[in-house]
Amino acid sequence: MDFEKKPLIGMVHLKPLPGSYFYDGDLDGIIKAALRDAKTIEKAGFDAVMVENFGDVPFPKYVDKTTVAAFTAVAKAIRDEVSLPLGINVLRNDGIAAYSIAYAVKADFIRVNVLSGVAYTDQGIIEGIAHELAKLRKLLPSKIKVFADVHVKHAVHFGEFEDSLRDTVERGLADAVVVSGKATGKPVDIENLALAKRISPVPVLVGSGTTYDNLQELWKYADGFIVGTWIKRDGKVENEVSLERARKLVELAKNLRS
């Protein structure tokens, strides 16, 4: 992925997968909806797409085999029909499953919510998985990049942001770091984002809260943007991706690049 152009990464939020509480028994419908959103993101001119099991609430810390199988089926369908670089994020913190799926479908990157350190979340205490993921990357070598959150959203953190970032990169071996707001769709902390940009030796991505109204300000501090909520119809995360809203953001990004 070309971080010189500050890529826009569009989110495909999956409906509840088999094995999750709200699964409705229609896997074909899940695949169809995911393909629709991924193709809209591509048509709008985004630079990459990332898939996430957003509907699988309440989330486990690590997913079961049923989820991995279903997620792989969806990701493979997108890989086959969408030409954009593809990312995988398996909630809540299953970087091992994410890498395994990415390896199987030839995806390009994964997102890991807690690569290093500890986060206090609604799933309980989540510990970093850097060691386990590094072993898997050694066992199954690939060009898959690891994008890792620093002080991930929907969590409480007690360490200093700067220390966490350095650990994530230097000891966790992240290829890029993600800085988000407190929750899905919430704006990023500009001070943390600016700090990350200043000290990080790897690209810095905004992981939540990017909108048409704040992209120009965020542009100064970030190397890329993961966008989900704002590009949905009416700006509501539960809706489908809006081609009009997605294109509007792409046009603004083009102007900022020129």
Beta strands, then each sheet from edge to edge (+ up, - down):
strand 1: 8-13
strand 2: 48-52
strand 3: 86-89
strand 4: 109-112
strand 5: 118-121
strand 6: 124-127
strand 7: 145-149
strand 8: 155-156
strand 9: 176-179
strand 10: 204-206
strand 11: 224-227
sheet 1: 1+ 2+ 3+ 4+ 7+ 9+ 10+ 11+ 1+
sheet 2: 6+ 5- 8+
end
